[in-house]
Amino acid sequence: MTSENLPVVVIAGRPNVGKSTLFNRLVGRRQAIVSDMPGVTRDRKEGEALLRGRRVRLIDTAGLEEAAPDTLYGRMRASSESAVAMADLVLFCIDARSGITPADAHFASWLRRQNRPVLLIANKAEGQAGTNAALEAYSLGLGTPLALSAEHGEGIADLMGEIAERLPPAEKSRRREASRAEGEEGEDERPAGPLRLAIIGRPNAGKSTLLNCLLGEERMITGPEAGLTRDSIAVTLHDEHGEIRLVDTAGMRKRARVEQHLERMSVSASIEALKMAEVVVLVIDATLGVHEQDLQIGRLIEREGRACVIALNKWDAVEDRNATKKAILDRLEISLAQVRGIPVVTFSALTGAGVHRLLPAVREVYEIWNSRVSTGELNRWFEDALERHQPPLVDGRRLKLRYMTQVKARPPTFLLFGTRAEQLPDSYKRYLVNGLRETFHMPGVPVRLQLRGTKNPYAEK
């Protein structure tokens, strides 16, 4: 069953009542950023949870606050209301230690009008005093409150049981049951998992606007304010070639400028999303050109061995496009030589112009990242490369390089065998890597070359 077909459980409530902490408890890992600062969560955070044998799609939302629609908090509230509209069950959280606030009463009244099943959660109800304070929540008219402490894990088991009982009946997959009964579906016929794609870049480069454009809906909160996205937000997208798991990340500034603890957690979440991705879209503000921080992110992508596409956003605001693109390409050729030939796509995420070219470029570089070369073809090329340019002398003796093989893809990784091969100079390694990239058409992806020398049985031990 795909995540779209799972029952949806939405966690809602005013800011700083512990919604993200509860989300992390239910999904079983620290997936959402939590902090004592109110309003940390701005975008909907999704994850899958297994609750008493039932898999659910769990959604953590921004705090519900009264605000004008055109303000940041108004946009956050609209995003939360959209999540509630598609919920099979809403977990409405209050802070038992703070008691019932006017905001709790207001949004409880609003929830009763939404015609959605609601389970009232009195969080932060540690100990007997907290349990007694939770009884005050009866006044909200949402049924019996369930007292728990998400931070300490108290009452979580009871909550899982309540959620499982209130969900709609589980849908049985006829195809799965039939294949299990008949034994028709083999191991090799299982569908591959979704392509994992991360959107990375500096603050205010247009990452969230791009994700909204790809989805065709206002999924992420956007605006002129820099740094709106604080956590890595994963969503699912389908195109004509299959499923893509998209992750929008917080903007990454220079390490020296990252001062607040919350921003450090946001950057850490972005780096973790990059490491989990297969392809990374590096979004650059074309009106500002390539910044040194963009290059640092690009080098991090290469070190992690991920395929990459450069996305030049805000292209509609560029005056001299030919000169701008040439300057950017020249800078990338010099400063990101390790991934020479990296694909570059120009577009405007705000208007949608040119965005249709992005996913085909992602699919193409993903295929290259997964490519393999046969050992016979590889060694025919290797012999020609040795004839064109002999290995250098090291300590007065020439290195004897014997053969190569590809040990893995994702990224393409080759192993070179030879006498004292581990002493091969970096210049000759670059010659071989560039030859591999050009001959076997592997532009824009990291190419790894590992060296293994052969032991001399007559050498002194």
Residue pairs with C-beta under 8 A, 6 or more apart in sequence:
1 55
1 171
1 173
2 236
2 243
3 46
3 48
3 57
3 236
4 57
4 236
5 171
6 48
6 55
6 56
6 57
7 54
7 56
7 57
7 88
7 89
7 167
7 168
8 56
8 57
8 59
8 86
8 87
8 88
8 89
9 49
9 56
9 57
9 58
9 59
9 87
9 88
9 89
9 90
9 91
9 163
9 167
10 59
10 61
10 83
10 84
10 86
10 87
10 89
10 90
10 91
11 19
11 22
11 23
11 58
11 59
11 60
11 61
11 90
11 91
11 93
12 19
12 61
12 64
12 80
12 83
12 84
12 90
12 91
12 92
12 93
12 107
12 111
13 19
13 63
13 64
13 92
13 93
13 94
13 104
13 107
13 121
14 63
14 64
14 65
14 94
14 101
14 103
14 104
14 107
15 38
15 39
15 62
15 63
15 64
15 65
16 36
16 37
16 38
16 39
16 63
16 95
17 63
17 93
17 94
17 95
17 123
17 124
18 93
18 95
18 123
18 124
18 150
18 151
19 41
19 60
19 61
19 63
19 93
20 32
20 33
20 34
20 40
20 41
20 45
20 60
21 34
21 123
21 150
21 151
22 91
22 93
22 121
22 123
22 150
23 31
23 32
23 45
23 47
23 58
23 60
24 30
24 31
24 32
24 34
24 150
25 150
25 153
25 156
26 49
26 51
26 58
26 156
26 159
26 160
27 47
27 48
27 49
27 58
28 49
28 50
31 45
31 47
32 41
32 45
32 47
32 60
32 231
33 40
33 41
33 230
33 231
33 262
33 265
33 266
33 269
34 40
35 261
35 262
35 265
37 262
38 63
39 62
39 63
39 73
39 76
40 230
40 231
40 262
41 60
41 61
41 62
41 63
41 230
41 231
42 62
42 72
42 76
42 221
42 228
42 229
42 230
42 231
43 62
43 79
43 208
43 219
43 220
43 221
43 229
43 230
43 231
43 233
43 248
44 59
44 60
44 61
44 62
44 79
44 80
44 82
44 83
44 219
44 233
45 59
45 60
45 231
45 233
46 57
46 58
46 59
46 60
46 233
46 234
46 235
47 57
47 58
47 60
47 234
48 55
48 56
48 57
48 58
49 55
49 56
49 58
50 56
51 160
51 163
51 164
52 160
52 161
52 163
52 164
53 164
54 163
54 164
54 167
54 170
56 163
56 167
59 83
59 87
61 79
61 80
61 83
61 84
62 76
62 77
62 79
62 80
62 221
63 76
63 80
64 77
64 80
64 103
64 107
65 73
65 76
65 77
65 103
66 77
66 103
66 106
67 73
67 74
67 76
67 77
68 74
69 75
69 78
72 221
72 223
72 225
72 228
75 221
75 222
75 223
76 221
78 218
79 218
79 219
79 221
84 90
84 111
84 114
84 116
85 114
85 116
87 116
88 117
88 167
88 168
89 116
89 117
89 118
89 119
89 163
89 166
89 167
90 111
90 114
90 116
90 117
90 118
90 119
91 118
91 119
91 121
91 163
92 107
92 108
92 111
92 118
92 119
92 120
92 121
92 140
92 142
93 121
93 123
94 100
94 104
94 120
94 121
94 122
94 123
94 137
94 140
94 145
95 123
95 124
96 122
96 123
96 124
96 125
96 130
96 131
96 133
96 134
96 137
96 147
97 124
97 125
97 130
97 133
99 133
99 136
100 136
100 137
100 139
100 140
104 140
105 139
105 140
108 140
108 141
108 142
109 141
111 118
111 142
112 118
112 141
112 142
117 166
118 142
118 143
119 143
119 146
119 159
119 162
119 163
119 166
120 137
120 140
120 142
120 143
120 144
120 145
120 146
121 145
121 146
121 148
121 159
122 130
122 133
122 134
122 137
122 145
122 146
122 147
122 148
123 148
123 149
123 150
124 130
124 149
124 150
124 151
125 131
125 133
125 134
125 147
125 148
125 149
125 154
125 155
126 149
126 151
126 152
126 154
130 147
130 149
131 147
134 145
134 147
135 145
137 145
138 144
138 145
146 155
146 158
146 159
146 162
147 155
148 154
148 155
148 156
148 158
148 159
149 155
150 156
178 184
179 185
192 242
194 236
194 242
194 243
194 244
194 245
195 242
195 243
195 244
195 245
195 278
195 279
195 362
195 363
195 366
196 245
196 247
196 276
196 277
196 278
196 279
197 244
197 245
197 246
197 247
197 277
197 278
197 279
197 280
197 281
197 362
198 232
198 246
198 247
198 249
198 273
198 274
198 276
198 277
198 279
198 280
198 281
199 207
199 210
199 211
199 246
199 247
199 248
199 249
199 280
199 281
199 283
200 207
200 249
200 252
200 270
200 273
200 274
200 280
200 281
200 282
200 283
200 297
200 301
201 207
201 251
201 252
201 282
201 283
201 284
201 294
201 297
201 311
202 251
202 252
202 253
202 284
202 285
202 291
202 293
202 294
202 297
203 226
203 227
203 250
203 251
203 252
203 253
204 226
204 227
204 251
204 285
205 251
205 283
205 284
205 285
205 313
206 283
206 285
206 313
206 314
206 349
206 350
207 229
207 248
207 249
207 251
207 283
208 220
208 221
208 222
208 228
208 229
208 248
209 220
209 222
209 313
209 349
209 350
210 281
210 283
210 311
210 313
210 349
210 355
210 358
211 219
211 220
211 233
211 235
211 246
211 248
212 218
212 219
212 220
212 222
212 349
213 349
213 350
213 352
213 355
214 237
214 246
214 355
214 358
214 359
215 235
215 237
215 246
219 235
220 229
220 233
220 248
221 228
221 229
222 228
226 251
227 250
227 251
227 263
229 248
229 249
229 250
229 251
229 266
230 250
230 262
230 266
231 250
231 266
231 269
232 247
232 248
232 249
232 250
232 269
232 270
232 272
232 273
233 247
233 248
234 245
234 246
234 247
235 245
235 246
235 247
235 248
236 243
236 244
236 245
236 246
237 243
237 244
237 245
237 246
238 244
239 359
241 363
244 359
244 362
247 273
247 276
247 277
249 269
249 270
249 273
249 274
250 263
250 266
250 267
250 269
250 270
251 270
252 267
252 270
252 271
252 293
252 297
253 263
253 267
253 293
254 293
254 296
258 264
258 267
271 300
274 280
274 300
274 301
274 304
274 306
275 304
277 306
278 306
278 307
278 366
278 369
278 410
279 306
279 307
279 308
279 309
279 362
279 365
279 366
279 369
280 301
280 306
280 307
280 308
280 309
281 308
281 309
281 311
281 358
281 362
282 294
282 297
282 298
282 301
282 308
282 309
282 310
282 311
283 311
283 313
284 290
284 291
284 294
284 310
284 311
284 312
284 313
284 328
285 313
285 314
286 312
286 313
286 314
286 315
286 317
286 318
286 324
286 328
286 346
287 314
287 317
287 318
289 324
289 327
289 328
289 331
290 328
290 331
290 332
290 335
295 331
295 335
295 336
298 308
298 310
298 332
298 335
298 336
298 339
298 342
299 336
299 338
301 308
301 339
302 308
302 336
302 338
302 339
302 446
305 410
305 411
305 446
305 448
306 369
306 411
306 446
307 365
307 366
307 368
307 369
307 411
307 444
307 445
308 339
308 342
308 365
308 444
308 445
309 342
309 343
309 344
309 345
309 358
309 361
309 362
309 365
309 444
310 332
310 342
310 343
310 344
310 345
311 345
311 347
311 358
312 325
312 328
312 344
312 345
312 346
312 347
313 347
313 348
313 349
314 348
314 349
314 350
315 321
315 346
315 347
315 348
315 353
315 354
316 348
316 350
316 351
316 353
317 348
318 324
321 346
325 344
325 346
328 344
329 344
332 342
332 344
333 340
336 342
338 446
339 444
339 445
339 446
340 434
340 437
340 443
340 444
341 437
341 443
341 444
342 443
342 444
343 361
343 364
343 365
343 443
343 444
345 354
345 357
345 358
345 361
346 354
347 353
347 354
347 355
347 357
347 358
348 354
348 355
349 355
365 444
365 445
368 441
368 442
368 443
368 444
368 445
369 409
369 410
369 411
369 412
369 445
370 409
370 410
371 409
371 412
371 440
371 441
371 442
372 406
372 409
372 412
373 406
373 412
373 436
373 440
375 404
375 405
375 406
378 404
378 405
378 406
378 414
379 403
379 404
381 435
381 436
381 439
381 440
382 401
382 403
382 404
385 431
385 432
385 435
386 401
389 428
389 431
390 398
391 398
391 399
391 400
391 401
391 424
391 428
392 398
392 399
392 425
392 427
392 428
393 399
394 420
394 423
394 425
397 420
399 418
399 419
399 420
399 421
399 423
399 424
400 418
400 419
400 420
401 416
401 417
401 418
401 421
401 424
402 417
402 418
402 419
402 454
403 416
403 417
403 418
404 414
404 415
404 416
404 417
405 414
405 415
405 417
406 412
406 413
406 414
406 415
407 413
407 414
407 415
407 450
411 445
411 446
411 447
411 448
412 436
412 442
412 445
412 446
412 447
412 448
413 447
413 448
413 449
413 450
414 436
414 447
414 448
414 449
414 450
415 450
415 451
415 452
416 424
416 432
416 449
416 450
416 451
416 452
417 452
417 453
417 454
418 424
418 451
418 453
418 454
419 453
419 454
419 456
420 453
421 451
421 452
421 453
421 454
422 451
422 452
422 453
423 453
424 451
429 449
429 451
432 449
433 447
433 449
436 442
436 447
436 449
437 443
437 447
